[in-house]
Amino acid sequence: MTYPDKWLRLIAIPLIALFSRHIGDPSTWYDLLQRADYYYDLLEGLLTTFLLWEVNRYWIPFFDRRYSWLRDTFRRFVLQAVVNLGLTTVIIVGSIVLYNYLLMQRGPSYGIHYLFVIDVPLGVLLMAVVNLIYAVLNIVQTYEGQLAELRAQLAQVQTRPASELPEKMGRKNLVVSRGSALVPLPTDEIAYIFKVNEYNFVRTFGEQEYRVEHTLDQLSQMLSEAEFYRINRQMIANIEAIKQVQLKEQGGFVLRLEPRFPEEVTVSKKKAAEFKAWIDR
Protein backbone atom coordinates (compact mmCIF):
# COMPACT_ATOMS: atom_id res chain seq x y z
CA MET A 1 0.00 0.00 0.00
CA THR A 2 1.28 3.47 -0.92
CA TYR A 3 0.83 6.23 1.63
CA PRO A 4 0.44 9.93 0.71
CA ASP A 5 2.85 11.02 3.45
CA LYS A 6 5.36 13.29 1.68
CA TRP A 7 4.27 16.51 3.35
CA LEU A 8 3.63 14.75 6.64
CA ARG A 9 7.26 13.63 6.78
CA LEU A 10 8.67 16.99 5.62
CA ILE A 11 6.81 18.82 8.38
CA ALA A 12 6.74 16.27 11.20
CA ILE A 13 10.38 15.11 11.20
CA PRO A 14 11.91 18.60 11.84
CA LEU A 15 9.21 19.40 14.43
CA ILE A 16 9.86 16.16 16.31
CA ALA A 17 13.62 16.78 16.25
CA LEU A 18 13.14 20.33 17.57
CA PHE A 19 10.70 19.21 20.26
CA SER A 20 13.00 16.37 21.35
CA ARG A 21 15.95 18.76 21.75
CA HIS A 22 14.06 21.23 23.93
CA ILE A 23 12.21 18.80 26.17
CA GLY A 24 13.64 18.99 29.70
CA ASP A 25 16.10 21.82 28.84
CA PRO A 26 15.37 25.01 30.87
CA SER A 27 17.80 27.16 28.82
CA THR A 28 16.39 30.17 27.00
CA TRP A 29 16.36 30.46 23.23
CA TYR A 30 18.81 33.36 23.47
CA ASP A 31 21.35 31.25 25.33
CA LEU A 32 20.89 28.22 23.09
CA LEU A 33 21.32 30.14 19.84
CA GLN A 34 24.74 31.33 20.97
CA ARG A 35 26.03 27.83 21.61
CA ALA A 36 27.61 25.84 18.77
CA ASP A 37 26.67 22.48 20.30
CA TYR A 38 22.99 23.46 20.10
CA TYR A 39 23.15 23.31 16.29
CA TYR A 40 25.00 20.00 16.45
CA ASP A 41 22.27 18.70 18.76
CA LEU A 42 19.58 19.80 16.29
CA LEU A 43 21.39 18.11 13.42
CA GLU A 44 21.82 14.89 15.40
CA GLY A 45 18.15 14.99 16.40
CA LEU A 46 17.08 15.57 12.81
CA LEU A 47 19.16 12.66 11.50
CA THR A 48 18.02 10.33 14.28
CA THR A 49 14.36 11.25 13.81
CA PHE A 50 14.66 10.76 10.05
CA LEU A 51 16.27 7.34 10.60
CA LEU A 52 13.59 6.32 13.12
CA TRP A 53 10.76 7.40 10.83
CA GLU A 54 12.22 5.63 7.78
CA VAL A 55 12.89 2.39 9.66
CA ASN A 56 9.35 2.33 11.02
CA ARG A 57 7.98 3.25 7.60
CA TYR A 58 10.04 0.50 5.94
CA TRP A 59 8.45 -2.25 8.03
CA ILE A 60 4.85 -1.00 7.79
CA PRO A 61 4.29 -2.21 4.14
CA PHE A 62 5.83 -5.54 5.18
CA PHE A 63 3.08 -5.96 7.77
CA ASP A 64 0.46 -4.57 5.36
CA ARG A 65 1.09 -7.48 2.98
CA ARG A 66 0.74 -10.10 5.70
CA TYR A 67 -1.62 -8.87 8.40
CA SER A 68 -4.73 -6.76 7.85
CA TRP A 69 -5.64 -4.19 10.47
CA LEU A 70 -9.29 -5.20 9.91
CA ARG A 71 -8.97 -8.98 10.12
CA ASP A 72 -5.78 -9.61 12.15
CA THR A 73 -5.85 -6.58 14.44
CA PHE A 74 -4.32 -8.13 17.57
CA ARG A 75 -1.58 -10.05 15.77
CA ARG A 76 -0.72 -7.01 13.65
CA PHE A 77 -0.59 -4.76 16.73
CA VAL A 78 1.68 -7.09 18.72
CA LEU A 79 4.12 -7.87 15.90
CA GLN A 80 4.39 -4.28 14.68
CA ALA A 81 4.87 -3.02 18.24
CA VAL A 82 7.62 -5.55 18.98
CA VAL A 83 9.51 -4.93 15.72
CA ASN A 84 9.10 -1.19 15.20
CA LEU A 85 9.26 -0.03 18.80
CA GLY A 86 12.05 -2.48 19.55
CA LEU A 87 14.11 -1.10 16.66
CA THR A 88 13.22 2.42 17.80
CA THR A 89 14.71 1.75 21.24
CA VAL A 90 17.91 0.29 19.76
CA ILE A 91 18.38 3.22 17.38
CA ILE A 92 17.78 5.84 20.08
CA VAL A 93 20.21 4.25 22.54
CA GLY A 94 22.87 3.70 19.88
CA SER A 95 22.65 7.17 18.32
CA ILE A 96 22.63 9.07 21.62
CA VAL A 97 25.52 7.11 23.12
CA LEU A 98 27.54 7.46 19.90
CA TYR A 99 26.83 11.18 19.63
CA ASN A 100 27.35 12.25 23.25
CA TYR A 101 30.20 9.98 24.30
CA LEU A 102 32.21 9.45 21.11
CA LEU A 103 31.55 12.45 18.89
CA MET A 104 30.88 15.23 21.42
CA GLN A 105 32.92 13.59 24.21
CA ARG A 106 30.63 14.97 26.88
CA GLY A 107 31.32 12.10 29.22
CA PRO A 108 30.17 12.81 32.77
CA SER A 109 28.50 16.07 31.67
CA TYR A 110 25.82 14.01 29.97
CA GLY A 111 23.62 12.20 32.47
CA ILE A 112 23.17 8.68 31.13
CA HIS A 113 20.04 8.27 33.25
CA TYR A 114 18.30 10.87 31.05
CA LEU A 115 18.63 8.41 28.18
CA PHE A 116 16.28 5.89 29.80
CA VAL A 117 14.16 8.34 31.79
CA ILE A 118 13.44 10.88 29.02
CA ASP A 119 14.99 10.09 25.62
CA VAL A 120 13.94 6.46 25.14
CA PRO A 121 10.35 6.79 26.48
CA LEU A 122 9.85 9.99 24.49
CA GLY A 123 11.20 8.46 21.27
CA VAL A 124 9.11 5.30 21.67
CA LEU A 125 5.99 7.38 22.35
CA LEU A 126 6.55 9.55 19.26
CA MET A 127 7.15 6.54 17.03
CA ALA A 128 4.04 4.86 18.47
CA VAL A 129 2.08 7.93 17.33
CA VAL A 130 3.69 7.65 13.89
CA ASN A 131 2.63 3.98 13.65
CA LEU A 132 -0.88 4.95 14.73
CA ILE A 133 -1.06 7.57 11.95
CA TYR A 134 -0.11 4.98 9.33
CA ALA A 135 -2.63 2.51 10.79
CA VAL A 136 -5.41 5.10 10.38
CA LEU A 137 -4.27 5.82 6.80
CA ASN A 138 -4.26 2.08 6.07
CA ILE A 139 -7.80 1.56 7.37
CA VAL A 140 -9.14 4.61 5.52
CA GLN A 141 -7.56 3.51 2.22
CA THR A 142 -8.82 -0.06 2.69
CA TYR A 143 -12.41 1.10 3.21
CA GLU A 144 -12.18 3.54 0.31
CA GLY A 145 -10.89 0.74 -1.94
CA GLN A 146 -13.70 -1.61 -0.87
CA LEU A 147 -16.29 1.11 -1.43
CA ALA A 148 -14.94 1.92 -4.90
CA GLU A 149 -14.92 -1.80 -5.79
CA LEU A 150 -18.48 -2.26 -4.59
CA ARG A 151 -19.66 0.79 -6.54
CA ALA A 152 -17.98 -0.54 -9.69
CA GLN A 153 -19.63 -3.93 -9.23
CA LEU A 154 -23.03 -2.36 -8.64
CA ALA A 155 -22.58 -0.19 -11.73
CA GLN A 156 -21.84 -3.30 -13.81
CA VAL A 157 -24.92 -5.02 -12.44
CA GLN A 158 -27.17 -2.04 -13.15
CA THR A 159 -25.99 -1.79 -16.76
CA ARG A 160 -26.33 -5.49 -17.59
CA PRO A 161 -29.14 -6.37 -20.02
CA ALA A 162 -31.94 -8.38 -18.47
CA SER A 163 -31.37 -11.04 -21.13
CA GLU A 164 -28.02 -11.91 -19.55
CA LEU A 165 -29.57 -12.97 -16.25
CA PRO A 166 -30.09 -16.72 -15.69
CA GLU A 167 -33.50 -17.98 -16.74
CA LYS A 168 -32.93 -21.67 -17.57
CA MET A 169 -35.22 -24.09 -15.78
CA GLY A 170 -33.55 -27.22 -14.46
CA ARG A 171 -34.43 -30.70 -13.31
CA LYS A 172 -36.79 -31.35 -10.42
CA ASN A 173 -34.88 -34.44 -9.28
CA LEU A 174 -31.29 -35.58 -9.34
CA VAL A 175 -30.19 -39.21 -9.11
CA VAL A 176 -27.57 -39.61 -6.39
CA SER A 177 -25.98 -42.62 -4.70
CA ARG A 178 -25.66 -43.66 -1.10
CA GLY A 179 -23.58 -46.74 -0.75
CA SER A 180 -24.73 -49.13 -3.49
CA ALA A 181 -28.24 -47.60 -3.72
CA LEU A 182 -29.40 -44.95 -6.18
CA VAL A 183 -31.75 -42.32 -4.77
CA PRO A 184 -33.89 -39.75 -6.66
CA LEU A 185 -33.29 -36.54 -4.71
CA PRO A 186 -35.52 -33.46 -5.22
CA THR A 187 -33.26 -30.59 -6.25
CA ASP A 188 -34.98 -28.16 -3.87
CA GLU A 189 -33.53 -30.23 -1.00
CA ILE A 190 -29.97 -29.69 -2.22
CA ALA A 191 -28.03 -27.02 -0.31
CA TYR A 192 -24.82 -27.32 -2.31
CA ILE A 193 -22.69 -29.69 -4.37
CA PHE A 194 -18.95 -29.76 -3.76
CA LYS A 195 -15.89 -31.50 -5.14
CA VAL A 196 -13.36 -33.44 -3.05
CA ASN A 197 -10.41 -34.72 -5.05
CA GLU A 198 -12.05 -36.45 -8.05
CA TYR A 199 -15.48 -37.06 -6.46
CA ASN A 200 -18.56 -34.84 -6.23
CA PHE A 201 -20.87 -34.83 -3.22
CA VAL A 202 -24.34 -33.42 -2.53
CA ARG A 203 -25.22 -31.98 0.87
CA THR A 204 -28.88 -31.37 1.64
CA PHE A 205 -30.51 -28.82 3.93
CA GLY A 206 -31.14 -31.74 6.28
CA GLU A 207 -27.35 -32.30 6.35
CA GLN A 208 -27.58 -35.61 4.50
CA GLU A 209 -24.66 -36.34 2.17
CA TYR A 210 -24.74 -38.24 -1.11
CA ARG A 211 -22.35 -38.89 -3.93
CA VAL A 212 -23.21 -37.82 -7.48
CA GLU A 213 -21.61 -39.20 -10.64
CA HIS A 214 -22.02 -36.11 -12.82
CA THR A 215 -19.27 -33.49 -13.07
CA LEU A 216 -19.85 -29.96 -11.81
CA ASP A 217 -19.88 -28.72 -15.41
CA GLN A 218 -22.64 -31.19 -16.27
CA LEU A 219 -24.58 -30.33 -13.11
CA SER A 220 -24.40 -26.61 -13.95
CA GLN A 221 -26.27 -27.40 -17.17
CA MET A 222 -28.77 -29.73 -15.48
CA LEU A 223 -29.82 -27.55 -12.52
CA SER A 224 -32.00 -24.46 -12.55
CA GLU A 225 -29.97 -21.30 -13.06
CA ALA A 226 -32.52 -19.43 -10.98
CA GLU A 227 -31.80 -21.63 -7.93
CA PHE A 228 -28.20 -22.80 -8.35
CA TYR A 229 -24.95 -20.96 -9.09
CA ARG A 230 -21.43 -22.21 -9.86
CA ILE A 231 -19.60 -20.47 -7.02
CA ASN A 232 -16.14 -21.63 -8.07
CA ARG A 233 -14.40 -24.70 -9.49
CA GLN A 234 -15.21 -26.76 -6.41
CA MET A 235 -18.83 -25.84 -5.63
CA ILE A 236 -22.38 -25.21 -6.87
CA ALA A 237 -24.68 -23.62 -4.28
CA ASN A 238 -28.42 -23.22 -3.86
CA ILE A 239 -29.45 -19.58 -3.34
CA GLU A 240 -31.36 -20.66 -0.21
CA ALA A 241 -28.12 -21.97 1.33
CA ILE A 242 -26.33 -18.61 1.04
CA LYS A 243 -26.94 -16.81 4.33
CA GLN A 244 -24.30 -14.08 4.19
CA VAL A 245 -22.19 -12.39 1.51
CA GLN A 246 -19.12 -10.47 2.69
CA LEU A 247 -16.91 -8.31 0.48
CA LYS A 248 -13.21 -9.27 0.42
CA GLU A 249 -10.41 -6.68 0.65
CA GLN A 250 -8.93 -7.85 -2.66
CA GLY A 251 -12.33 -7.98 -4.40
CA GLY A 252 -14.84 -10.80 -4.73
CA PHE A 253 -16.93 -12.25 -1.90
CA VAL A 254 -16.75 -14.67 1.01
CA LEU A 255 -19.96 -16.66 1.57
CA ARG A 256 -21.47 -18.17 4.71
CA LEU A 257 -23.53 -21.24 3.90
CA GLU A 258 -26.12 -23.21 5.85
CA PRO A 259 -25.47 -26.04 6.47
CA ARG A 260 -21.97 -24.90 7.35
CA PHE A 261 -19.12 -25.79 5.01
CA PRO A 262 -15.81 -26.48 6.82
CA GLU A 263 -13.69 -24.44 4.40
CA GLU A 264 -13.87 -20.82 3.25
CA VAL A 265 -16.22 -20.42 0.28
CA THR A 266 -15.24 -17.57 -2.04
CA VAL A 267 -16.42 -15.96 -5.25
CA SER A 268 -13.54 -14.57 -7.29
CA LYS A 269 -13.21 -10.91 -8.18
CA LYS A 270 -13.72 -11.86 -11.84
CA LYS A 271 -17.11 -13.47 -11.14
CA ALA A 272 -18.26 -10.98 -8.48
CA ALA A 273 -20.45 -8.84 -10.74
CA GLU A 274 -22.15 -11.89 -12.28
CA PHE A 275 -22.75 -13.41 -8.85
CA LYS A 276 -24.15 -10.13 -7.52
CA ALA A 277 -26.55 -9.92 -10.46
CA TRP A 278 -27.67 -13.53 -9.88
CA ILE A 279 -28.32 -13.20 -6.16
CA ASP A 280 -29.86 -9.71 -6.39
CA ARG A 281 -32.69 -10.55 -8.77
N, C-alpha and C positions, 0 to 999 in steps of 0.2 A: 504494500500500500504506500502511495506517495502522499506526503504531508505538505500542505502549503505553509511552511514555517520559516521562509526566508526572512521576512521582516521581524518575526518573533525572535529569531536568533540574533539578528543584528541589533535589536534594541535590548533584549533581555540579558545577553551575556555581559556587555559592559556595565549594565546597572547592577547585576549580581556581583561582579568583581568590585565595583565601587562600594556597594553596601557591605560586602565581606571585609573590606579593608577598614572601614570606619566603625564596625561594630565593636564595642568594648573599648574604643580609644577615646579618652576625654580631651585630647588635644584639639585646639581650634584650627580652623581652616587656614588662618594666617600663619600659624606656626608650621603646619604641615607643608604648605606650599613653598616654604623656604628650606625644606630639608630634601636633599638629593635622594635619600633612601625611600622617601614617600613615593617618588615616581617609579623607583624600582619595585616597590611593593605593589603598586597598581599594575605594572606590567606583568609581574609574577601572578597576580590574581587574575588578570585577564587571560593569560595563557592557560592557567590551571582550570579556570571556569570553562574556557573553550574546549579543553581536552575532556573535562567531565561531561559536558553536554554532548560532544561528538561520540564518546564511548557509549553513553546511555542511548543516544539516537541510533547508533550502529546496531545494537542488540534488539531494539524494538521491532524492526521488520522481521527479524529472525523469529521472535515470538508470534508476530502477526500471522506468519505462514503456518504455524503449528498449533496455536491455541487461540481460540476466539474469546474475546471479552464477553460475548453474549452466551456462549455455550459452555466454556471451560473457565468461568470467572475465577474460582478459587485457585485452581492449578496455575492459571496464568499469573495471578497476583503473587502467589508464593514464589514461583520460579523467577519472575521478573524482579521481585524484591531482593531475593538472594543474590542473583547475578549482578544486577545494575547497582544496587546499593552496596553490595560487597566490593565491587570494583571501585565505586566512589570512595569508600573508606580507604582502600589501598592507595589510590591516586592522591588523595588529600594528604595522608601521612607521608608518603614518599616525597611529594613535591615540597611540602613545608619543611621537612627535615633537610632535604637537599638544599633548598634555598637559604634557610636561616643558618644552618650549621656549616655548610661547605662553601656556598657562594658568598654569603654576607658575613660569615664567621662571627655571628653574634654571640654564640656560646651561651654563657650564663645569663647574658642580658635578655635572652629570649626564654620565657618560662615555658618549659615543655608541657606543663600541666594544662596550659591554655589550649594546646593542640587537641586534647581529649575532652576538655570541658566546654570549649567554645567552637573551635574550628571544625572538628569532625562532626559533632551533632548539627551544626549549622549547615555544613556542606551536604550532609545526608538529607536534612529536611528540605533544602532547596532542590536537590535532585529528585526527591520524592514528589515535589510539586511539579517538576518538569515531566516526570513519568505520568502523573495524573492528567496533565494537559494533553499529552499524546493519547492517553486512553480515551479521553472525551472526544478528541478529534477522530479517533478510530471508530468509536461507536456512532458518531454523527455520520461519518462517511458510509459506514455499513448500512445504516437505516436509509440514507439517501439513495444508495445503490439498489437496495431491495425495493424501495418505492418506485424508482425509475423503471426497474425491471418489471414490476407488477403493472405499471401503467402501460408499458410497451406491449405486454401480453394481453391486457384488456383491450388495447387499441386493435390488436390483430384479431381478437375474437369479434369485436364489434363490426369490423370491416369484412368478415368472412361471409360469402354468399350462403344463404340458407340451404342451397343444394349440396353444400359440402358436408353438412352435418349427417351423422349416421342415421339411416332410416331402415336398413335391412332387417327383416323379421327372421328370427332363427327358429331352431327346433324347440319343441316343447319338452322333449325327453332326450336323455343322453345315456347310452349303454355304457355302464362301468362294470368293473370286476372287483369282487371281494373274495379273496382266496381263489377257488376254482369256479365260483358261481358268477354269472352275469346278471346284472341288476339294471332295470330301466329306471333311471333317476330323473325326476322332473327338474328341468333347468332352473326353475325359480327357487329350488332348495339349495342351489350351488352358491356358496359364498365366494370362492375363488379356486382357480386351478393353478398349480405351481409345478415347476420342474426341479427334480433332484437328480443330479447326474444325468442319466439317459432316460429316466422314467418320469411320467407325468401323473400327478395325483390331484384328486378332487376333494375339497373340504367343504362340508355343508354347514348351514347355519346351526344345525344341531350338533356340530363338531364331530360328525362321522367322516371317515376318510376312506376313499376308494381310489383304485388305480384306473387310469383310462389309457387306451391304446393309441388314440389319435395324438398327433403332434400339436403343439400350440398354434402353429400356422393353420393347420386344418381346423382346429377348434374355433379359431377366430372367424373362419368362414362359415362355420356351422351355427354359431350362437348369435343371438339377437344383438345387433350393434347398439340398440337402445338400452340394453341391460348390461352388456359385458364390454369391457375395454381391455386391450392388450397393454398392460401397464409398462412392461419391459420384456426382455428376452426370456425371463423366467416365470412370468405370471400373467394371468388373465383374471380380472376381478369383476364381481357383480357390483353395480352402483350402490346397492343396498348394504354392501359390506364395508363401504368406505365411510368411516365415521368422522374423520378429520383430515384436512389438507393443510399442510404447513409449508410456507415458502422457504426454500433453502437459500443460504447466503450466496452461493455460486450460481443460482438460478435453478429452475425446476422445482419439484415438490417432494415432500416426505409425507407418506400416507399412514394413517392409523386404521387398521382393519379390525372388524369383529366378525368372526372369532379372531383372536390375536394371532399374528404371525410372528415366529420367534426372531426373524431377521428384519432389518430395516427395509422398507418397501419404498422405492423412489421412482419418480417420473423424471426423465432427463430434461435438461433445459431445451433440447431440440424439440421434444414432444409436448412441452408445457402448454403452449397455446392451444394445440389440438385437444389435449386432455381437458383444459379449462372450458373449451367450447362444448365438449361432450357432457361434462358433469353439470354445466350451468344452463342446460336447456330448459 
